[in-house]
């Protein structure tokens, strides 16, 4: 089991924030998930912030995290709409093909 080496610096909290922003902007959701998992472990390991600068850094990170979650939800909702449109188009294509095939049988 690894031991705690020391508190995470304010710069390191900022690096989490920068990485989350970078990968969410490029929509690399796998990397966002990976960073999120590492960030959660760091927050659990660190516990409550003991200083005002630490608290402020974590607040900024929480704000960024919330914005990225909102962006992810928006992307999910958009994908759901696209999937429904695709499904309805598939249903229409299948109906057209069935109608087309039955018309060809009548021509024989």
N, C-alpha and C positions, 0 to 999 in steps of 0.2 A: 504494500500500500504506500502510495507516495505521500510525503509530508508537505505541509504548507511551507513554502519558501519565503513568503512575505506578501504583503498586501499588493493588490494590483494597482498600478499607478494610474493616474488620471489620463496619461497619454495612452495607456493600454485600453482604457474604456473608450477613448476616442478612436482607437484603431478598430475596435469592434463596430463602432458607429460608421466609420468610413467604409469598412468592408461590407457591412450590410447595405449601405447606400449604393456602393459600386456594383454589387452583384444583383441587387433588385432593379437597378436601372438597366442592366443588360439582360434582365429576366432570367438569370441563372439561378433558378429556384433551388436546385440541388445544393449549390454552395451557400445560399441563404439558410437553408435548413441546417447544414453542417455548422455554420458560424453560430446560428441560434443555439444549437446543442452545446457547443463549447462555451458560449456566453452564459447559458443557464447554469452549467457546472461551475463556472467561475463565480457567478452570483451566489450560488448555494455555498460554495467553499468560503467565500468572503464574509457572508452574513451581512449584518447591517453596516451602513457607512458610519465611520467614526468621526469624520471631519466634514466640515461644510464643503470644501472643494470636491471631496469624494461624492458627497450627496448630490451636488450640482452636476458632476460628470455623469452620474447614474441617471439623474433626471433627464438629461439630454439624450442619453442612450435609450431610455424608456420612451421618450417622445418619438425618436427615430423609429424605434421598434414598432410602436403603435401605427405610425404612418405606413410602414412597410406592410404590416398586417392588413391595413385598409386597402393598400394597393393590391395585395395578393387576393383579397376578397373580391375586389373589382375585376381582376383578371379571371378569377374563377366564375363569377357571374357572367362575364362576357363569353367565356368558353361554353358555359351551359346554354346560352342563347344560340351560339353557333352550332352546337351539337343538336339542339332541337330543330333548327333550320335544316341542317343536314339530314336529320331523320325524316322530316316532312318531305324533303325533296326526294329522298330514297323511296318513300311510300308512293309519291306521285310518279316516279320513274317506273316503279314496279307495276302500278296500275296501268300506265301507258303501255308498257311492254305486254301485259296480259291482254289488253284491248287490241293491241296491234297483232298479236299472235292469233287471237280469236278471229280477227278480220281476215287474216291470211287463210285460215281454215275454211272460211265461208267462200273464199275465192276459188278453192280447189274443186 
